[in-house]
Structures are given as C-alpha cells and as structure tokens.
C-alpha cells in the first residue's frame, strides 16, 4: 500500500503482518511533521516491492520479521536503514545477525510513542538507537563475542589520536552532536572522523563498530579522550 509523501521528510515503510499494528504505527509517526509513512507491507515480498518503488530512508520491521533484514539490505543500491520494534529480548546470536545487517535501531515492545519517533530520527542522522530495556541484550552479545563482525582489530593501531578520541565517545553511546560538543569541534568534523574510523575498521555501521570494540572502548581511546578533554 503506497501512501502520500511529505516534502523533505524522513520516508518510512512499515512492515508488519498485523494491519491494526500498521495503522497504529502510521498514526504515531504521522503526527511528526518531519516523518512521512510512504508505504506499508504485510510481509517480506511486499516490503521488497515497496523498497524498490519508494526509496525510503527507514523500514520498520516487526520483531518476527527481523531476520528478513539481510534480504532487504540487498534489495537496492541504497537500501533503507532497518529499525526493528516490538522486541522483548533476543538471543545474542540473533541480535548479532541484525547488527551485522542494516539494522540501526532496536525498540522494545513497551516503548513509548516518542521513543519510536526518536529512534527513526536517530538512524537517519547517523546514530544508532536501542531502548534502555534492551541494553542488557546488547551487552550479552558483546560479551559473548558473537556481535563482533569480521574486523581486523589491527585497525586500532592505525587510528589517529583524534579518531581514537571520537571512537572512545562513540563507544559511550554519544551522538555526533554530543561528541562535537565534548571535543569542541563541529558536527561535520565528527562525521568526517567517524567515516574514517569505519573505513579503517572494515565495518559499515556505528553499531557494528561499537560491538567490535566494546562498550567502553580500548585504553588507547580512553587515553586520547582524556588528552582532548583535559
């Protein structure tokens, strides 16, 4: 089902088997003038068609359809970012698979309406998002080592002091804006350094990077952060 489009808005596709759930999500998101629900899908096949037709920014996937993200990520040259909602918890292995895919946000099933809106905005601004109730699941995945994609960990030796400082703050969950404020640089500069770190690490998303390094960074990142904030 294709819907109307708002100009200069974040374009979203909702994928959920339950039509009542799709209606509720559309109602919540449409209240935000900066978000436009451009299409709905009841299953993976329909979602693939909608992605090809709409070139959306974000696809919302009900937790039961989360594993389809791998196929959706291959569906277009610039596939939409994945946001998986309705999660209570998830096995570390499954969570790791989502992180390795194109999922940028995971939202708890009891999340408030404004939290869902913040998650959509976060993934399109280059940040990841996880409901507070799901941080324990994320940490389990990191501790088990299953959320660490095929990273050549020698990349850490190739980072500059500034890149180490940015990575240290990134691992603490700070947004680009917050990192810029902490380091007294522009947000554009932060994005430049994050891009460099991603390129050197061999991963494609911030979530994968944090999973690979760990939630608190390495001693080099913490030392660099101390020098810049001293």
C-alpha positions in Angstrom: 0.0 0.0 0.0 1.5 3.3 -1.1 0.7 6.5 0.8 1.1 10.2 0.4 4.5 11.8 0.8 5.6 14.9 2.7 8.3 17.0 1.2 11.7 17.0 2.9 10.5 14.4 5.4 12.1 11.1 6.6 10.4 8.5 4.4 9.4 5.3 6.3 8.0 1.9 5.2 6.1 -0.1 7.9 6.4 -3.9 7.6 4.1 -5.8 9.9 1.7 -8.7 9.3 -0.9 -7.2 11.6 -3.0 -4.4 9.8 -4.0 -2.9 13.2 -0.4 -2.6 14.2 0.5 -0.9 10.9 -2.3 1.5 11.4 -1.2 2.3 15.0 2.4 2.8 13.9 1.4 5.0 11.0 -0.7 7.1 13.3 2.1 7.6 15.8 4.7 8.5 13.2 2.4 10.7 11.0 2.0 13.1 14.0 5.6 14.2 13.5 5.7 16.7 10.6 9.2 15.5 9.7 8.3 11.9 9.2 6.3 10.5 6.2 5.0 7.0 6.1 5.2 6.3 2.4 4.2 2.7 2.2 3.0 -0.4 4.2 3.8 -4.0 3.7 2.4 -7.2 5.3 5.4 -9.5 4.5 8.9 -9.6 3.1 7.9 -9.9 -0.5 5.7 -6.8 -0.4 8.4 -5.0 1.6 10.9 -5.7 -1.2 8.5 -4.2 -3.8 7.8 -1.1 -1.7 11.5 -0.5 -1.1 12.1 -0.7 -4.9 9.2 1.7 -5.5 9.7 4.3 -2.8 13.4 4.6 -2.0 12.6 5.1 1.7 15.0 6.1 4.4 13.9 3.7 7.1 12.0 0.4 7.1 10.2 -0.5 10.3 10.2 -4.3 10.9 8.1 -6.1 13.4 10.4 -8.4 15.5 9.0 -11.5 13.9 10.2 -10.3 10.5 13.5 -9.0 11.7 15.6 -11.8 10.1 14.4 -10.6 6.6 16.7 -7.6 7.0 19.5 -9.4 5.2 17.4 -9.7 2.1 16.1 -6.2 2.4 19.6 -4.9 2.6 20.4 -6.4 -0.8 17.2 -5.2 -2.4 18.5 -1.8 -3.6 21.8 0.1 -4.3 21.0 2.3 -1.3 18.6 0.2 0.9 16.7 1.9 3.8 18.1 1.5 7.3 16.4 -1.1 9.4 14.5 -0.4 12.6 13.2 -3.4 14.5 10.5 -2.9 17.0 8.4 -5.0 19.3 11.4 -6.7 20.9 11.2 -8.0 24.5 14.7 -9.6 24.4 16.6 -11.6 21.8 19.2 -14.3 21.8 22.7 -12.8 21.4 23.3 -14.7 18.1 20.1 -13.3 16.5 20.9 -9.8 17.8 24.4 -10.1 16.3 22.9 -11.1 13.0 20.8 -7.9 13.0 23.8 -5.7 13.9 25.8 -7.2 11.0 22.9 -6.4 8.7 21.5 -3.0 8.1 19.7 -2.6 11.4 20.4 0.7 13.1 17.8 0.6 15.9 16.1 -1.9 18.1 13.0 -0.7 20.0 11.4 -2.5 23.0 7.8 -3.7 22.7 6.7 -1.5 25.5 8.4 1.6 24.2 6.7 5.0 24.4 5.4 6.6 21.3 8.0 9.4 21.4 10.8 6.8 21.7 9.8 5.3 18.4 10.0 8.7 16.8 13.4 9.4 18.3 14.6 6.0 17.0 13.6 6.9 13.5 15.3 10.2 13.7 18.4 8.7 15.2 19.1 6.2 12.5 18.7 8.8 9.7 21.1 11.2 11.5 23.9 8.6 11.6 23.3 7.4 15.1 22.2 4.1 16.4 19.4 3.6 18.9 18.5 1.0 21.4 15.7 1.1 24.0 17.1 1.2 27.5 15.4 -2.2 28.3 17.4 -3.8 25.5 20.9 -2.7 26.6 21.4 -5.8 28.6 20.8 -7.9 25.5 23.3 -5.8 23.6 25.9 -6.3 26.3 25.4 -10.0 26.3 26.0 -10.1 22.6 29.2 -8.1 23.0 30.5 -10.1 26.0 29.8 -13.4 24.1 31.8 -12.1 21.2 29.1 -13.0 18.8 28.3 -9.5 17.8 31.8 -8.8 16.6 31.8 -9.0 12.8 34.9 -9.9 10.8 37.0 -7.0 12.0 40.8 -6.8 11.6 41.4 -5.5 15.1 44.8 -4.1 14.0 42.9 -1.2 12.6 43.1 0.4 16.1 46.8 0.8 15.6 46.1 2.9 12.5 43.8 5.4 14.2 45.0 9.0 14.9 44.7 10.5 18.3 41.6 12.4 17.3 40.0 9.3 15.8 40.7 7.4 19.0 39.0 10.2 21.0 36.0 10.2 18.8 35.8 6.4 18.9 36.0 6.5 22.7 33.0 8.8 22.9 31.2 6.8 20.3 31.6 3.7 22.4 29.9 5.5 25.3 26.8 5.9 23.2 27.2 9.7 22.4 25.6 11.1 19.3 27.6 13.1 16.7 26.3 16.4 18.2 27.3 15.4 21.8 30.8 14.2 20.6 31.2 17.6 18.8 30.4 19.5 22.0 32.7 17.3 24.1 35.6 17.8 21.8 34.9 21.4 20.9 34.7 20.7 17.1 32.0 20.9 14.5 29.5 18.1 13.9 30.8 17.9 10.4 34.3 17.2 11.7 32.9 14.4 13.9 31.2 12.8 10.9 34.5 13.0 9.0 36.3 11.2 11.8 33.6 8.6 12.2 33.7 7.9 8.5 37.5 7.4 8.6 37.2 5.0 11.6 34.5 3.0 9.8 36.7 2.8 6.7 39.7 1.7 8.7 37.8 -0.9 10.7 36.1 -2.5 7.7 32.6 -2.3 9.2 29.8 -0.3 7.7 27.8 0.9 10.8 28.4 2.6 14.1 26.6 -0.3 15.8 29.0 -2.8 14.3 31.9 -0.7 15.3 30.8 -0.4 19.0 30.1 -4.2 19.1 33.6 -4.9 17.7 35.4 -2.5 20.1 33.3 -3.0 23.2 31.0 -0.6 25.1 33.9 1.3 26.9 36.5 1.5 24.1 40.1 0.5 24.4 42.8 2.0 26.7 44.0 4.0 23.6 40.6 5.5 23.1 40.2 6.4 26.7 43.7 7.9 26.9 43.1 10.0 23.8 39.8 11.2 25.2 41.5 12.2 28.4 44.1 14.3 26.5 41.4 16.1 24.5 39.1 16.8 27.4 41.9 17.8 29.9 
